[in-house]
Amino acid sequence: MTATFWIIIGGAIVTYLTRIGGHLILTRFDRIHPRVQAGLDAVPAAVLTTLVAPAVVDGGPSEWAAFAIAVVAGVRVSTIPMVIIGAVAVALLRQVLG
């Protein structure tokens, strides 16, 4: 098998262990401190920001327009539809604008 296959399998295992480890640790507590809960609630927005920000900063008109469309969509819909709208917008705009 190729090295790429083993890298993918290794990454999947490490990702799974990280997720299940966090779950096992948090289930040991009867109550989660509000600050910890606030930190955990901020993780999805932080991950989304780390994925989108470099593309917007280093991108061109297609990425900027798609970002604006996603921001407007984000005001009206939840996170997953906003991400889908933004991804479709950037794909279409890259086809049209180059």
Sequence and secondary structure as in RCSB ss.txt:
>XXXX:A:sequence
MTATFWIIIGGAIVTYLTRIGGHLILTRFDRIHPRVQAGLDAVPAAVLTTLVAPAVVDGGPSEWAAFAIAVVAGV
RVSTIPMVIIGAVAVALLRQVLG
>XXXX:A:secstr
  HHHHHHHHHHHHHHHHHHHHHHHHHT SS  HHHHHHHHHHHHHHHHHHHHHHHHH  HHHHHHHHHHHHHHH
HS HHHHHHHHHHHHHHHHHHH 
